[in-house]
Each structure stands twice: as C-alpha cells, then as structure tokens.
Amino acid sequence: MPDNRKHHTISIAFTHRQEGRKRQPAQESVFDSYANQHYRLELGGRLFQLAPADQKTQLPETDERPVAPGFIISAWNPNGDPAFENDNNDANEQLERDLARFTYTPLVTLARNSRWIERSFLVHGINRDKAVELARKYGQKGLVALTDTALEVILVDEPTPANSQTLKVIELPVAPCPLMLEFEAENECRPYGGPYGSAAIEAAAVWSFQSKLLIGALGCSVCQKPSQPYRQRSGAIAIRPAAVPSRFGGWQWMPRKEA
C-alpha cells in the first residue's frame, strides 16, 4: 500500500554535491527570512505559535497574547557562517548572560517550512538601540520587534525597508511533528534515505540530524513523549560532523575538530 503521508522533504535541507555546492543555498533573502519566520514557545504547559497573519496555518488563531512586547534576538549562526549546534548553543548562553538585567522569554525561531531553526530570546524592557547593539555583537544580520499586534524586521547593518506585519497567535493542542507538512499531529514521520548507495546513506544521515535538531527544539507528540530522550529511528551513521541549516543555507558536512 503506498504511503500517502505528506512527508516534509522540503525541511530536510540536504547538502548538495552537484555544481560544487557545499550546501543547499538559502531559499529566500535574509530580509524575507526574518519577515516570514515563525516562533514557538511554551508557557505554563501551553504551546503557542506566533506567525505573520498573512501566512496560511491549519489551526485558528486566538486573540490571546501570551507574552509581552519586546525584541527577538538570537546568537545562532553568527555572520551567516556554517556552525555546529553545540557552538550555537554556547553563543546563546553568552547572549543570555548579557540579558541578565532584562526579563526575557526563551523561544524557538523557525522557518515557515521548518527547514531551519534558531533558539532565541524575546527580550522585554530593552530599547531598540540596545537590542540592535546586542544583535550586532553576536553577528546577527537582523532581529525582530514584537508588539501586541505586529512584527517588524530590523536589519542590523543595512538599510531596512519600511515593514510591519500583523501578528497572529495560534495555540497548539499538542506538539505536531516538525518533519511533516501541515502540522500533522497524528502521523509519525517516515525516515528518509536508505542503507544502499552513497546518496541514500547521506540522505539518511542528514534526515537523522534534521530529526534530532527539530524534535529536540520543537518536540513531537507522536514519536517523542515528554521527559523521554530523543529516539533515533534512522540507522545511518555520519562519518563527519555537520553544520546546522540556517537562513543562509542547508546542512553542510564539516571537517572534524582537532582535539
């Protein structure tokens, strides 16, 4: 029987060998990546997704505003260079220390198709100039101002086009599988790639990386029960480490770090 599930292959962000590419190129401009991104946060055991109002979502929006206004800042993928997840998390820990005198809400920024994610902070009580200064310090190309009703992209070192998008907030009943299209909460995703042939093995390894990255950040009510460690479902073993996908491009195989 054929598998008719809408497997989220677009989110995998495969590396490419063709045409000498090191990684799949960015799917949109830096400005558009900030303008189109979504945000996931958990508060008091409830799960919310924030998004621009003009983007189609499967669930109805709520009038509730679960967080106060502020600026959304991350330290992931500084200067747009390929980076390992651990290095990104270390950079975010440094940013968090710089936020000690502010109140802030941790959240996950994600591409609208979940192709990449960034762990971020919604910082409250900070002025615009200080927010831009922090973003610049951590090599960020931009940040986002959040109000009760709108999202505004701010580019750090380039002129920013006038922009403001109406905000919508969705309460998610459960954490949907981030590797499936249309927030399918009831189906478990299907591992990609296979054990035969170098291309299939590479695809399986990247799928395993992507699955662990997204489920670790966003959860999955189907295959990842609360408080359980990540359950790997692909048997592929990568022989090299990989830099995570970002708004600047896809997964990229990297040389091993010297001890």
N, C-alpha and C positions, 0 to 999 in steps of 0.2 A: 504494500500500500504506500503510495507516495506521501512524502512529508510536506504538507501544505502550510506549515507554520511560516510566518514572515520573519525569517531569520535575519537578524540585524547585521548583515555583512558589511554595510557601509560604515559601521562603527569600528571595524577591526583595524583600519588604517595600516594596511600591510606595507612592509618595506618593498622596494622595487629594485630589481637588478637591471631592467631594461633602460636603455639610453643613459647608462652610467649613473642613474639616480641613487643617492644614498638613502633617501626616504621619500615617501609619497609627499608631494608638495601640499602646501596649505590649500584648503578648499575655498577660502574667501580671504579678503583683505583683512589686515589687522583691525581696522575700524569696524568692519562688518562683523568680525568675530566677537568683538565686545558688544556690539549692538544686538546680536542675535542670541547671545548666550543665555542659559537658564541658571537657576540657583536652587539648590536643595538644602533644606535644613530640618532638624528635628528639635522640637521644643516640647517639654512636658509629655513626652511619649507620643506626640503627634507629628506627622510628617507633612511638610509643605514644599511645594514647588512654586517658585516665582519666575515669571517669564514676561516678555513683551506681549501686550494684549492682542497684537495682530497675528500672532503665531498660533496655528491650529493645535489644540490639545483635545484629548479624548474625554477628559473629565470636566465638569462645570466648575467655574471659578466661584470663589467665596468673597464676600465683602469684608471678611475679617483681615486685619493687618497684624500678623503675629510678631513683627519686630518693629523697632523704632527706626526712623531715618538714619542715614549715615553714608559712609563711603566704603565700597567693596574693594579690598586690596589683597593681593597675593604676593608671595615671593617665589612662586614656581617659575621654572624655565626662564631664568634671568637672561636678558639681552637676546632672547629668542634662540639661544644655543641649545643643542640636544643635552638633556640632563637625565640622570638616574632618579628614580622615585625617592630613594633614600636621601640624595643630595637636596632634592626639592623640599623634603620634609625638614631637613636640617635648616635650610634657609627660612622656612616658615617659623621654626622655633626661634630663630634670631629676630624675625619680624615681631613675633608675639612678645618677646622681651621688650621691644621698643614700644609696644602698645600697653605697657603695664599701667600707665597713668590714665588710660581711657577705658571705657567699657566697650566690649565687643562681643559679637556673636559668631562663632565658627560656622561656616557653611561650605558647600562644595559648589564651585562654578563648573558648568559643563556645556559643551557644545550642544546645540539643539538636537543633534542626532547621536549624542553620547560618544562621539568619536574621540574626544579628549576631555579630561577633567583637570581642574586645579583646586586644591584645598585653599580656602580663602578666609578672610575675616570681614565681617560687616562692622565697621568701627563707628561708634556713636560719640558725639560730643567733640569731634575733631573738625577743624575748619578746612576749607578747600586747599589753601596753600600748604598746610602741613600734610594733608593727605597726598597731594602731588609730590611733595618732598620725599615722603616715605616710599611711594611707588618708584620714584627715580632712584633712590638709594638701593632698592632691591632689583634694579634692572628691568623694571616693568615698562612696557610701551604705553600702557593706559590703565585706567581704573574707571569705576562706575559710581555715580552718585545716585542714591536711592532715597526717594521721598515716599510719602504715603500713597502717592498716585502715579509716580513716574520714575523712569530710569533715564539717566543722562550719561553718555560716554564722554570721558575726558582723556584725550591723548596727552602724554607727558611732554614730549619734546617736538611735537609737530602741531601745526595749526589744527584746531578741532572744528569740523563743520558744525553749524548750529544743529542741535538734535535734542529731542525729548520724545520718549516713547511711553505710552500709557502702560502702567503696571497691572498685571493680573496675578492673583494668588489662587493656587489650587491646593486643596487638602487631599493627600493621597491616602486611601484607606489602608493600603499595605505598600511595601516597597516593591515596585514592579521589577521584572528582570531587565537590567540595563542593556542586555545584549539582544533584546527582542524589539521589534517595531511596535509602535502604538501602545506602549506601556502594557503589554500582555502580562497580566499578573498570574494567570492560571497555568501557563505553559512553561516548561523548563527548556532552556535554550539547548541547541544541538551543537556539540563540539565541531569545529571546523578543521579541515585538513585531514591528514591520514598518515599511516606509517610507511607508505611506499612512495619512493621518489623524493628527490631533494626539495622540490617546490611544495609538495604536500606536507612534508615533515616541517619545513619552515613555516607554512601556514598554520599547522597545528601548534607550533611553539609560540607564534605570535598570538594566536587565539587564547592560549593558556595565559600569557602575560596580560592580555587585554581583559580577560575574565577576572583575573585576580585583582587587577587595578580597579576596575569598575565596581565589582561586588564589594571589595574592601572599603571603597569610599561611599557607595550608594546603597549597599545592602541588596538583598533579593529574597523576597518572601517565599519563593518557590524552592530554591536549592540551598539557601543559606539561612538556617534557623538562628534565632538570637542566641548570643553567647557561644556559638559553635565556631571553631577555627575554620578557615577557608578550606573548602573541599575541592581539590583539583580533580577535574574529570577528563583531562587530556593526558595521555601518557608520554607526550613529546617532551624531550629534554633538550634545552638550548645549550649549544656549546660556547656561546658568547653572551655576555650581558647585553641588554637593550635599553636605550634611552626611551623614555615615555613619549607618546604622541602629545602634541600641543597645538595651539592655534597657528604654529609655524610649520607644521608638517607631521608626518606619521611616525610610527615606531622606527628606530634606527639601531642596527647592530653596532656595538661599540667594542673597542679593544678592552681587554681585561685590565683592571687597575693593578699596578705593581704594588706588592706588599710593602 
